[in-house]
């Protein structure tokens, strides 16, 4: 049987339509999809609802909060927690966080469902710190705002602009850490060395040493490092919560101090789930002004050596 082309099919459709308007109104001609032009369709109820705003009580049932997970501290990412205390299931379309402590607007990359009665977090990456107001004292976090766009299942949309709660002071802490690191960097480079040296004490205990180096910048302010805090994974071998550092910038070159470490804990999941075990809190002064504690973090290679050392010192079987 010979196949009939689409041109013949179109011709029969045209003839049927020319037979009369009444007949045309009730006649359907099946034309293949690849040969048929797109035809406009009537507006659906959902597209009409999309232009309708959400009722004020739905937006009024939302609460906003700033949080930060441990895994996001190094990346300077925070979460905008959306508490939906109402009875309407919502979709968080976008969150935009503005704060006087950072440049620009921190915008979420992905939306999230926020069913009624739940809390949902959306992540935003902070811009560069704003440290021009004076010493890095952690102040200036007030004044943050969040602009939140949400929608319901019917396509109705609404925008809420509000000051988020920050019960744990994340924005103030981040600002203090950021600006302390900036102030120190103007006078020196502070870094952990690439090596970890181990030794076994006469009592059988293993002790490791990591190096912290302070190298001055020409023309910069005086920087003094007074102490370094223990981490969630490592304790000072001599005991106590800190390593005394006594590092200061000097015109004749870099200064290095060895931080003698022992494991703070020996449960294997502490290493398997380690997030901040190699982030060392630094207490510093810049031109005599004490700075908020900020962190110097080991790179991936040193972090791996620290994890191996913890296994050795804790007596875990070799893998």
Short mmCIF file of the C-alpha atoms (twelve columns), coordinates in Angstrom:
data_MODEL
# 
_entry.id   MODEL 
# 
loop_
_atom_site.group_PDB 
_atom_site.id 
_atom_site.type_symbol 
_atom_site.label_atom_id 
_atom_site.label_alt_id 
_atom_site.label_comp_id 
_atom_site.label_asym_id 
_atom_site.label_seq_id 
_atom_site.Cartn_x 
_atom_site.Cartn_y 
_atom_site.Cartn_z 
_atom_site.pdbx_PDB_model_num 
ATOM 1   C CA . UNK A 1   0.000   0.000  0.000  1 
ATOM 2   C CA . UNK A 2   1.369   3.442  -0.894 1 
ATOM 3   C CA . UNK A 3   1.763   5.917  1.988  1 
ATOM 4   C CA . UNK A 4   -0.091  9.193  1.611  1 
ATOM 5   C CA . UNK A 5   1.843   12.371 2.271  1 
ATOM 6   C CA . UNK A 6   0.836   15.058 4.694  1 
ATOM 7   C CA . UNK A 7   0.093   17.461 1.830  1 
ATOM 8   C CA . UNK A 8   -2.892  15.345 0.763  1 
ATOM 9   C CA . UNK A 9   -4.112  15.210 4.315  1 
ATOM 10  C CA . UNK A 10  -3.884  18.969 4.633  1 
ATOM 11  C CA . UNK A 11  -5.826  19.329 1.385  1 
ATOM 12  C CA . UNK A 12  -8.733  17.259 2.669  1 
ATOM 13  C CA . UNK A 13  -8.766  19.350 5.857  1 
ATOM 14  C CA . UNK A 14  -8.890  22.587 3.896  1 
ATOM 15  C CA . UNK A 15  -11.749 21.284 1.726  1 
ATOM 16  C CA . UNK A 16  -13.683 20.230 4.791  1 
ATOM 17  C CA . UNK A 17  -13.259 23.672 6.333  1 
ATOM 18  C CA . UNK A 18  -14.349 25.427 3.137  1 
ATOM 19  C CA . UNK A 19  -17.554 23.390 3.116  1 
ATOM 20  C CA . UNK A 20  -19.024 25.825 5.598  1 
ATOM 21  C CA . UNK A 21  -18.339 27.589 8.871  1 
ATOM 22  C CA . UNK A 22  -20.774 25.407 10.738 1 
ATOM 23  C CA . UNK A 23  -19.125 22.254 9.502  1 
ATOM 24  C CA . UNK A 24  -15.696 23.697 10.188 1 
ATOM 25  C CA . UNK A 25  -16.659 24.375 13.790 1 
ATOM 26  C CA . UNK A 26  -17.465 20.704 14.375 1 
ATOM 27  C CA . UNK A 27  -14.816 19.026 12.207 1 
ATOM 28  C CA . UNK A 28  -11.458 17.790 13.567 1 
ATOM 29  C CA . UNK A 29  -8.630  16.938 11.189 1 
ATOM 30  C CA . UNK A 30  -5.756  14.834 12.514 1 
ATOM 31  C CA . UNK A 31  -2.512  16.243 11.109 1 
ATOM 32  C CA . UNK A 32  0.783   14.673 12.196 1 
ATOM 33  C CA . UNK A 33  2.575   16.615 14.996 1 
ATOM 34  C CA . UNK A 34  5.630   17.268 12.839 1 
ATOM 35  C CA . UNK A 35  3.503   18.912 10.190 1 
ATOM 36  C CA . UNK A 36  1.043   20.850 12.348 1 
ATOM 37  C CA . UNK A 37  1.727   24.396 13.578 1 
ATOM 38  C CA . UNK A 38  1.198   25.131 17.265 1 
ATOM 39  C CA . UNK A 39  -2.229  26.489 18.121 1 
ATOM 40  C CA . UNK A 40  -3.031  28.781 21.065 1 
ATOM 41  C CA . UNK A 41  -5.050  27.262 23.886 1 
ATOM 42  C CA . UNK A 42  -7.428  28.852 26.342 1 
ATOM 43  C CA . UNK A 43  -5.988  30.032 29.674 1 
ATOM 44  C CA . UNK A 44  -6.128  27.362 32.386 1 
ATOM 45  C CA . UNK A 45  -7.428  28.051 35.904 1 
ATOM 46  C CA . UNK A 46  -3.879  27.660 37.290 1 
ATOM 47  C CA . UNK A 47  -2.481  30.396 35.028 1 
ATOM 48  C CA . UNK A 48  -5.223  32.715 36.225 1 
ATOM 49  C CA . UNK A 49  -4.428  31.872 39.856 1 
ATOM 50  C CA . UNK A 50  -0.746  32.575 39.258 1 
ATOM 51  C CA . UNK A 51  -1.498  36.281 39.062 1 
ATOM 52  C CA . UNK A 52  -3.341  36.265 42.396 1 
ATOM 53  C CA . UNK A 53  -1.408  37.241 45.537 1 
ATOM 54  C CA . UNK A 54  -1.150  35.092 48.623 1 
ATOM 55  C CA . UNK A 55  -3.441  36.213 51.460 1 
ATOM 56  C CA . UNK A 56  -1.704  38.357 54.116 1 
ATOM 57  C CA . UNK A 57  -2.336  35.749 56.829 1 
ATOM 58  C CA . UNK A 58  -0.274  33.181 54.889 1 
ATOM 59  C CA . UNK A 59  2.738   35.506 54.746 1 
ATOM 60  C CA . UNK A 60  2.127   36.581 58.333 1 
ATOM 61  C CA . UNK A 61  2.568   32.974 59.486 1 
ATOM 62  C CA . UNK A 62  6.192   32.868 58.271 1 
ATOM 63  C CA . UNK A 63  9.187   33.418 60.569 1 
ATOM 64  C CA . UNK A 64  12.761  33.851 59.349 1 
ATOM 65  C CA . UNK A 65  15.976  32.922 61.117 1 
ATOM 66  C CA . UNK A 66  19.703  32.849 60.291 1 
ATOM 67  C CA . UNK A 67  21.512  29.567 60.959 1 
ATOM 68  C CA . UNK A 68  24.848  28.069 59.964 1 
ATOM 69  C CA . UNK A 69  25.902  24.434 59.800 1 
ATOM 70  C CA . UNK A 70  29.419  23.446 60.827 1 
ATOM 71  C CA . UNK A 71  30.181  22.209 57.321 1 
ATOM 72  C CA . UNK A 72  29.498  25.672 55.871 1 
ATOM 73  C CA . UNK A 73  31.676  27.785 58.163 1 
ATOM 74  C CA . UNK A 74  34.804  27.685 56.037 1 
ATOM 75  C CA . UNK A 75  32.806  28.498 52.890 1 
ATOM 76  C CA . UNK A 76  30.994  31.411 54.610 1 
ATOM 77  C CA . UNK A 77  27.587  30.034 53.709 1 
ATOM 78  C CA . UNK A 78  24.588  30.553 55.990 1 
ATOM 79  C CA . UNK A 79  21.074  29.194 55.972 1 
ATOM 80  C CA . UNK A 80  17.876  31.228 55.934 1 
ATOM 81  C CA . UNK A 81  15.537  29.085 58.027 1 
ATOM 82  C CA . UNK A 82  11.911  29.501 56.983 1 
ATOM 83  C CA . UNK A 83  9.407   28.551 59.708 1 
ATOM 84  C CA . UNK A 84  5.976   28.004 58.173 1 
ATOM 85  C CA . UNK A 85  3.696   28.277 61.209 1 
ATOM 86  C CA . UNK A 86  0.558   28.512 59.085 1 
ATOM 87  C CA . UNK A 87  -1.793  25.960 57.530 1 
ATOM 88  C CA . UNK A 88  -0.838  26.470 53.856 1 
ATOM 89  C CA . UNK A 89  1.813   24.362 52.150 1 
ATOM 90  C CA . UNK A 90  4.287   26.642 50.391 1 
ATOM 91  C CA . UNK A 91  7.256   26.562 48.060 1 
ATOM 92  C CA . UNK A 92  10.221  28.819 48.811 1 
ATOM 93  C CA . UNK A 93  11.024  30.267 45.400 1 
ATOM 94  C CA . UNK A 94  13.934  32.505 46.426 1 
ATOM 95  C CA . UNK A 95  15.596  33.998 49.497 1 
ATOM 96  C CA . UNK A 96  17.727  37.161 49.352 1 
ATOM 97  C CA . UNK A 97  19.757  38.138 52.429 1 
ATOM 98  C CA . UNK A 98  21.192  41.649 52.768 1 
ATOM 99  C CA . UNK A 99  23.454  42.645 55.660 1 
ATOM 100 C CA . UNK A 100 25.596  45.736 56.325 1 
ATOM 101 C CA . UNK A 101 28.449  43.384 57.294 1 
ATOM 102 C CA . UNK A 102 28.898  41.900 53.806 1 
ATOM 103 C CA . UNK A 103 28.923  43.202 50.269 1 
ATOM 104 C CA . UNK A 104 26.057  42.669 47.864 1 
ATOM 105 C CA . UNK A 105 23.048  40.388 48.228 1 
ATOM 106 C CA . UNK A 106 23.298  36.711 49.174 1 
ATOM 107 C CA . UNK A 107 20.819  34.840 46.968 1 
ATOM 108 C CA . UNK A 108 19.645  31.245 47.256 1 
ATOM 109 C CA . UNK A 109 20.316  28.986 44.279 1 
ATOM 110 C CA . UNK A 110 17.490  26.486 44.759 1 
ATOM 111 C CA . UNK A 111 13.944  26.580 46.067 1 
ATOM 112 C CA . UNK A 112 12.498  24.251 48.680 1 
ATOM 113 C CA . UNK A 113 9.101   22.945 49.700 1 
ATOM 114 C CA . UNK A 114 7.927   24.376 53.008 1 
ATOM 115 C CA . UNK A 115 4.849   22.428 54.112 1 
ATOM 116 C CA . UNK A 116 2.632   23.848 56.820 1 
ATOM 117 C CA . UNK A 117 4.053   23.376 60.295 1 
ATOM 118 C CA . UNK A 118 7.657   22.772 59.216 1 
ATOM 119 C CA . UNK A 119 11.005  24.552 59.081 1 
ATOM 120 C CA . UNK A 120 13.008  24.496 55.860 1 
ATOM 121 C CA . UNK A 121 16.519  25.904 55.343 1 
ATOM 122 C CA . UNK A 122 17.795  27.496 52.141 1 
ATOM 123 C CA . UNK A 123 21.510  28.242 51.791 1 
ATOM 124 C CA . UNK A 124 23.003  31.563 50.685 1 
ATOM 125 C CA . UNK A 125 26.691  32.383 50.147 1 
ATOM 126 C CA . UNK A 126 27.855  35.602 51.815 1 
ATOM 127 C CA . UNK A 127 29.726  38.272 49.903 1 
ATOM 128 C CA . UNK A 128 33.057  39.777 50.903 1 
ATOM 129 C CA . UNK A 129 33.165  41.252 54.419 1 
ATOM 130 C CA . UNK A 130 32.712  44.970 55.033 1 
ATOM 131 C CA . UNK A 131 35.338  45.976 57.607 1 
ATOM 132 C CA . UNK A 132 35.674  49.732 57.053 1 
ATOM 133 C CA . UNK A 133 33.695  50.804 60.115 1 
ATOM 134 C CA . UNK A 134 36.586  50.323 62.544 1 
ATOM 135 C CA . UNK A 135 38.041  47.511 64.654 1 
ATOM 136 C CA . UNK A 136 36.741  44.025 64.020 1 
ATOM 137 C CA . UNK A 137 34.560  43.815 67.114 1 
ATOM 138 C CA . UNK A 138 31.736  41.715 65.689 1 
ATOM 139 C CA . UNK A 139 29.362  44.685 65.768 1 
ATOM 140 C CA . UNK A 140 27.199  45.851 62.908 1 
ATOM 141 C CA . UNK A 141 25.234  42.646 62.317 1 
ATOM 142 C CA . UNK A 142 21.995  44.480 63.104 1 
ATOM 143 C CA . UNK A 143 20.102  45.681 60.064 1 
ATOM 144 C CA . UNK A 144 20.080  42.432 58.109 1 
ATOM 145 C CA . UNK A 145 16.976  41.824 56.017 1 
ATOM 146 C CA . UNK A 146 15.604  38.877 54.091 1 
ATOM 147 C CA . UNK A 147 13.395  39.189 51.048 1 
ATOM 148 C CA . UNK A 148 11.533  35.895 50.652 1 
ATOM 149 C CA . UNK A 149 9.439   34.900 47.653 1 
ATOM 150 C CA . UNK A 150 6.998   32.029 48.180 1 
ATOM 151 C CA . UNK A 151 4.175   30.356 46.251 1 
ATOM 152 C CA . UNK A 152 1.400   27.901 47.043 1 
ATOM 153 C CA . UNK A 153 0.138   24.915 45.080 1 
ATOM 154 C CA . UNK A 154 -2.399  27.048 43.221 1 
ATOM 155 C CA . UNK A 155 0.336   29.310 41.861 1 
ATOM 156 C CA . UNK A 156 -0.435  32.287 44.099 1 
ATOM 157 C CA . UNK A 157 2.725   34.185 45.024 1 
ATOM 158 C CA . UNK A 158 3.777   36.506 47.767 1 
ATOM 159 C CA . UNK A 159 6.874   38.348 48.977 1 
ATOM 160 C CA . UNK A 160 7.862   38.834 52.598 1 
ATOM 161 C CA . UNK A 161 10.574  41.293 53.619 1 
ATOM 162 C CA . UNK A 162 11.593  41.058 57.258 1 
ATOM 163 C CA . UNK A 163 14.477  41.195 59.731 1 
ATOM 164 C CA . UNK A 164 15.513  37.604 60.443 1 
ATOM 165 C CA . UNK A 165 16.067  36.313 63.950 1 
ATOM 166 C CA . UNK A 166 19.682  35.437 64.752 1 
ATOM 167 C CA . UNK A 167 19.530  33.898 68.241 1 
ATOM 168 C CA . UNK A 168 23.032  32.409 68.045 1 
ATOM 169 C CA . UNK A 169 24.632  35.605 66.734 1 
ATOM 170 C CA . UNK A 170 25.945  33.981 63.561 1 
ATOM 171 C CA . UNK A 171 26.182  37.190 61.531 1 
ATOM 172 C CA . UNK A 172 28.020  39.027 64.320 1 
ATOM 173 C CA . UNK A 173 30.430  36.110 64.816 1 
ATOM 174 C CA . UNK A 174 31.105  35.784 61.099 1 
ATOM 175 C CA . UNK A 175 31.732  39.522 60.839 1 
ATOM 176 C CA . UNK A 176 34.182  39.395 63.743 1 
ATOM 177 C CA . UNK A 177 36.049  36.403 62.295 1 
ATOM 178 C CA . UNK A 178 36.136  37.901 58.814 1 
ATOM 179 C CA . UNK A 179 37.458  41.264 59.889 1 
ATOM 180 C CA . UNK A 180 39.984  39.828 62.339 1 
ATOM 181 C CA . UNK A 181 41.413  37.724 59.509 1 
ATOM 182 C CA . UNK A 182 41.477  40.795 57.256 1 
ATOM 183 C CA . UNK A 183 43.264  42.889 59.915 1 
ATOM 184 C CA . UNK A 184 45.884  40.193 60.558 1 
ATOM 185 C CA . UNK A 185 46.426  39.673 56.822 1 
ATOM 186 C CA . UNK A 186 47.318  43.367 56.438 1 
ATOM 187 C CA . UNK A 187 50.335  42.798 58.651 1 
ATOM 188 C CA . UNK A 188 51.279  39.165 58.167 1 
ATOM 189 C CA . UNK A 189 50.637  35.811 56.561 1 
ATOM 190 C CA . UNK A 190 49.575  33.193 59.095 1 
ATOM 191 C CA . UNK A 191 49.513  29.555 57.986 1 
ATOM 192 C CA . UNK A 192 49.871  25.959 59.142 1 
ATOM 193 C CA . UNK A 193 52.851  24.099 57.747 1 
ATOM 194 C CA . UNK A 194 52.499  21.015 55.533 1 
ATOM 195 C CA . UNK A 195 54.144  18.545 57.933 1 
ATOM 196 C CA . UNK A 196 53.034  16.612 60.987 1 
ATOM 197 C CA . UNK A 197 55.891  15.136 63.042 1 
ATOM 198 C CA . UNK A 198 55.106  12.319 65.490 1 
ATOM 199 C CA . UNK A 199 56.988  10.839 68.425 1 
ATOM 200 C CA . UNK A 200 56.225  8.255  71.094 1 
ATOM 201 C CA . UNK A 201 56.741  9.216  74.716 1 
ATOM 202 C CA . UNK A 202 58.348  6.826  77.256 1 
ATOM 203 C CA . UNK A 203 54.883  6.110  78.663 1 
ATOM 204 C CA . UNK A 204 53.749  4.904  75.223 1 
ATOM 205 C CA . UNK A 205 51.700  7.985  74.406 1 
ATOM 206 C CA . UNK A 206 51.961  9.375  70.876 1 
ATOM 207 C CA . UNK A 207 52.418  13.126 70.411 1 
ATOM 208 C CA . UNK A 208 52.262  15.011 67.130 1 
ATOM 209 C CA . UNK A 209 53.533  18.457 66.195 1 
ATOM 210 C CA . UNK A 210 52.116  20.836 63.611 1 
ATOM 211 C CA . UNK A 211 53.780  24.139 62.787 1 
ATOM 212 C CA . UNK A 212 52.158  27.573 62.757 1 
ATOM 213 C CA . UNK A 213 54.140  30.261 60.924 1 
ATOM 214 C CA . UNK A 214 53.722  34.042 61.053 1 
ATOM 215 C CA . UNK A 215 55.460  35.916 58.247 1 
ATOM 216 C CA . UNK A 216 55.401  39.743 58.290 1 
ATOM 217 C CA . UNK A 217 54.225  41.916 55.430 1 
ATOM 218 C CA . UNK A 218 56.406  44.894 54.601 1 
ATOM 219 C CA . UNK A 219 54.844  48.137 55.786 1 
ATOM 220 C CA . UNK A 220 51.982  46.372 57.569 1 
ATOM 221 C CA . UNK A 221 50.817  46.759 61.169 1 
ATOM 222 C CA . UNK A 222 52.355  44.788 64.018 1 
ATOM 223 C CA . UNK A 223 50.698  41.405 64.522 1 
ATOM 224 C CA . UNK A 224 50.999  39.321 67.693 1 
ATOM 225 C CA . UNK A 225 49.543  35.828 68.107 1 
ATOM 226 C CA . UNK A 226 49.073  35.115 71.798 1 
ATOM 227 C CA . UNK A 227 47.379  31.701 71.821 1 
ATOM 228 C CA . UNK A 228 45.696  29.030 69.713 1 
ATOM 229 C CA . UNK A 229 42.541  27.195 70.839 1 
ATOM 230 C CA . UNK A 230 42.129  23.420 70.978 1 
ATOM 231 C CA . UNK A 231 39.886  21.878 68.335 1 
ATOM 232 C CA . UNK A 232 37.040  19.394 68.596 1 
ATOM 233 C CA . UNK A 233 39.517  16.671 67.561 1 
ATOM 234 C CA . UNK A 234 42.834  17.805 69.071 1 
ATOM 235 C CA . UNK A 235 44.063  18.836 72.517 1 
ATOM 236 C CA . UNK A 236 47.357  20.446 73.558 1 
ATOM 237 C CA . UNK A 237 49.760  17.719 74.664 1 
ATOM 238 C CA . UNK A 238 50.587  19.754 77.766 1 
ATOM 239 C CA . UNK A 239 46.911  19.946 78.729 1 
ATOM 240 C CA . UNK A 240 44.593  22.908 78.954 1 
ATOM 241 C CA . UNK A 241 42.336  24.546 76.376 1 
ATOM 242 C CA . UNK A 242 45.045  26.423 74.429 1 
ATOM 243 C CA . UNK A 243 48.535  26.330 72.996 1 
ATOM 244 C CA . UNK A 244 50.574  29.414 74.007 1 
ATOM 245 C CA . UNK A 245 51.908  30.834 70.749 1 
ATOM 246 C CA . UNK A 246 53.922  33.983 71.527 1 
ATOM 247 C CA . UNK A 247 54.401  34.800 67.855 1 
ATOM 248 C CA . UNK A 248 54.964  38.363 66.657 1 
ATOM 249 C CA . UNK A 249 55.963  40.007 63.421 1 
ATOM 250 C CA . UNK A 250 59.600  41.005 63.234 1 
ATOM 251 C CA . UNK A 251 61.557  42.782 60.506 1 
ATOM 252 C CA . UNK A 252 64.060  39.943 60.236 1 
ATOM 253 C CA . UNK A 253 61.616  37.317 58.922 1 
ATOM 254 C CA . UNK A 254 59.061  34.674 59.772 1 
ATOM 255 C CA . UNK A 255 58.461  33.123 63.160 1 
ATOM 256 C CA . UNK A 256 57.279  29.536 63.701 1 
ATOM 257 C CA . UNK A 257 55.862  27.750 66.736 1 
ATOM 258 C CA . UNK A 258 55.205  24.031 67.111 1 
ATOM 259 C CA . UNK A 259 51.759  23.017 68.372 1 
ATOM 260 C CA . UNK A 260 52.103  19.675 70.151 1 
ATOM 261 C CA . UNK A 261 48.877  17.716 69.751 1 
ATOM 262 C CA . UNK A 262 47.168  14.645 71.194 1 
ATOM 263 C CA . UNK A 263 43.716  13.298 70.307 1 
ATOM 264 C CA . UNK A 264 40.839  14.961 72.144 1 
ATOM 265 C CA . UNK A 265 38.726  11.821 71.562 1 
ATOM 266 C CA . UNK A 266 39.210  8.337  70.194 1 
ATOM 267 C CA . UNK A 267 35.784  7.301  68.904 1 
ATOM 268 C CA . UNK A 268 36.226  6.465  65.195 1 
ATOM 269 C CA . UNK A 269 33.155  8.388  64.084 1 
ATOM 270 C CA . UNK A 270 34.816  11.590 65.353 1 
ATOM 271 C CA . UNK A 271 37.238  11.280 62.437 1 
ATOM 272 C CA . UNK A 272 34.735  9.817  59.993 1 
ATOM 273 C CA . UNK A 273 32.379  12.756 60.566 1 
ATOM 274 C CA . UNK A 274 35.057  15.411 61.139 1 
ATOM 275 C CA . UNK A 275 34.010  18.898 60.037 1 
ATOM 276 C CA . UNK A 276 36.066  21.310 62.166 1 
ATOM 277 C CA . UNK A 277 38.723  19.114 63.755 1 
ATOM 278 C CA . UNK A 278 41.606  20.912 62.033 1 
ATOM 279 C CA . UNK A 279 40.318  24.477 62.363 1 
ATOM 280 C CA . UNK A 280 42.511  26.200 64.961 1 
ATOM 281 C CA . UNK A 281 41.099  29.282 66.726 1 
ATOM 282 C CA . UNK A 282 43.658  32.099 66.802 1 
ATOM 283 C CA . UNK A 283 43.861  34.872 69.444 1 
ATOM 284 C CA . UNK A 284 45.708  37.819 67.904 1 
ATOM 285 C CA . UNK A 285 46.399  41.531 68.345 1 
ATOM 286 C CA . UNK A 286 46.956  44.032 65.547 1 
ATOM 287 C CA . UNK A 287 48.843  47.175 66.558 1 
ATOM 288 C CA . UNK A 288 47.894  46.328 70.128 1 
ATOM 289 C CA . UNK A 289 44.160  45.900 69.438 1 
ATOM 290 C CA . UNK A 290 42.769  42.489 70.424 1 
ATOM 291 C CA . UNK A 291 40.849  40.800 67.627 1 
ATOM 292 C CA . UNK A 292 37.924  38.379 67.762 1 
ATOM 293 C CA . UNK A 293 38.970  34.741 67.495 1 
ATOM 294 C CA . UNK A 294 39.323  33.618 63.872 1 
ATOM 295 C CA . UNK A 295 40.399  30.269 62.458 1 
ATOM 296 C CA . UNK A 296 43.357  28.935 60.523 1 
ATOM 297 C CA . UNK A 297 42.394  25.683 58.834 1 
ATOM 298 C CA . UNK A 298 44.598  22.833 57.657 1 
ATOM 299 C CA . UNK A 299 44.599  22.028 53.961 1 
ATOM 300 C CA . UNK A 300 43.376  18.620 52.792 1 
ATOM 301 C CA . UNK A 301 46.853  17.043 52.914 1 
ATOM 302 C CA . UNK A 302 47.553  18.088 56.508 1 
ATOM 303 C CA . UNK A 303 44.011  17.178 57.476 1 
ATOM 304 C CA . UNK A 304 44.625  13.652 56.203 1 
ATOM 305 C CA . UNK A 305 47.857  13.423 58.225 1 
ATOM 306 C CA . UNK A 306 46.024  14.545 61.360 1 
ATOM 307 C CA . UNK A 307 43.372  11.879 60.865 1 
ATOM 308 C CA . UNK A 308 46.080  9.217  60.443 1 
ATOM 309 C CA . UNK A 309 47.795  10.463 63.606 1 
ATOM 310 C CA . UNK A 310 44.584  10.212 65.614 1 
ATOM 311 C CA . UNK A 311 44.210  6.599  64.473 1 
ATOM 312 C CA . UNK A 312 47.814  5.853  65.466 1 
ATOM 313 C CA . UNK A 313 47.593  7.566  68.865 1 
ATOM 314 C CA . UNK A 314 44.255  5.919  69.638 1 
ATOM 315 C CA . UNK A 315 45.561  2.450  68.738 1 
ATOM 316 C CA . UNK A 316 43.139  1.727  65.942 1 
ATOM 317 C CA . UNK A 317 43.976  -1.250 63.700 1 
ATOM 318 C CA . UNK A 318 45.845  -0.279 60.556 1 
ATOM 319 C CA . UNK A 319 43.489  -0.109 57.589 1 
# 
